[in-house]
C-alpha cells in the first residue's frame, strides 16, 4: 500500500494556501469603477491620454457629448475585461486540471476496451489520477453556475441585450444561436456530461477493486462493457463540451475540428501525468514490476499524441488563415497580435520540444529527460488553454499576474492532494486482472 509522504502533503497544502492568496489578491486588485480603469490606462500610457484616437476624432465632426459616450463605453468594456481577469484565471486552471483527469479516464477506458496486456500494472495509478474528476467537476460546475447567473462576463452571449431585437446591442448571429446557447440548456448539458463521466469513473473503479476478490472474470467483463459504452458517450460529449465551455467564449467563431483539437490537448496532458506519477512512485520504491518498457510505452504515447495535436493545430490554423474569411481569421489575428509570445511559445513547447526530445528511442527510457519533457508539455498545454480562453474574456488586458499564478498553484496543490490521497486507498497492483501477469513481465 502506498503511503502519502508528509513532505508532498505539505507541498500540496502550501501550494493551495499560496494559490488562494493569489486568487484573493487578483479579485481584490481588480478595478471596481471606470474611474479606476481610466487611471490604470493613463498609467500604462505614461500619462498620455489613453484614448487619444477617440478624442482626436473630433476632427471628424463628432460633438463632445458623443465623444464622452464613446469614451465611457470603452472604459466600461475595459472594466469588464479587468474584472474578468481573475475569473478567467480560475476558469482556465479549473478546466485544465479537471480535463487532465478526464483524459486519464479516457485512456484507462481505451486500455480496458483494447484488453491491452502492457498497461494493467498502471491501472491503479490511472484510477488515482481520475479521483480528481469528482472534486474538479464540482468546482467547475460551480464556476459555470456563477457564470450563468452573471457573477462575471466570461461568456458574452449571456448578455440578454444581444438577443433582444429592440436593443441597440442586438446581435443577429448570437440571437440565431440562442436556442442552443442559453443559460439553462448550457447548464443542463454540463450536468449530464459531468454526471456521466463521474458515473463511469465510479463503477469502473468499483469493478476493478471487486475483481481483486472475485473467483472469476465477471467484473473484468463488466468493465469491458461499460468502458465501450463510456467511450461512445465520451467522444460525443467531449466535442459538445469543447463548444460549450471553450469555443462559446468566442460565439461568432467556429471550427469543425475544435473538439478533436481540445481532446488532443488534454489527452496528451493526461498521459504525461500518468508517466510523471508512475516515475515518482517508482522513485519512492513502489511499483517494482514497472520497468523501462512500460515507461517507454507511455513516452511513445506522449510523443505520438503531441504530433497528433500539432497536426490538428496546423490543419485548423492553415485552412482558416489561407481562406482568410474575416469572421474566422479574426480568431488567429487577435492571438498573434495580442498574445504573440504565449501563442508561438505554446507551439514550441507542445510540438518542437517534444518532437526533438522524444523522437529518440533511448531518451524515452531516461527518467530525468522524461520528467523535463513532461513538465514542458504540461505547461505548454496550460498555455494552450490560456490562449483559448483569455483573448475573448480579457482581450489585450492580459498578463501573468497574481490571479493566474495563484489559480495554477491552488489547483496544482489540490490535484496533488486528491490524487495521492486516493492512491493510499487501495493496493497499487490489481491482483486478479486476467492480464496482470503479462503486464508484470512486459518487455520488448
Secondary structure by P-SEA (a helix, b strand, c coil): cccccaaaaaaaaaaaaaaaaaaaaaaaaccccaaaaaaaaaaaaccccccccccccccccccaaaaaaaaaaaaaaaaaaaaaaaaaaaaaaaaaaaaaaaaaaaaaaaaaaacccccccaaaaaaaaacaaaaaaaaaaaaaaaaaaccccccccccccccccccccccaaaaaacccccaaaaaaaaaaaaaaaaaaaaaaaaaaaaaaacccaaaaaaaaaaaaaaaaaaaaaaaaaaaaccccccccccccaaaaaaaaaaaaaaaaaaaaaaaaaaaacccccccaaaaaaaaaaaaaaaaaaaaaaaaaaaaaaaacccccaaaaaaaaacccccaaaaaaaacaaaaaccccccccccaaaaaaaaaaaaaaaaaaaaaacccccccccccccaaaaaaaaaaaaaaaaaaaaaaaccccccccccaaaaaaaccc
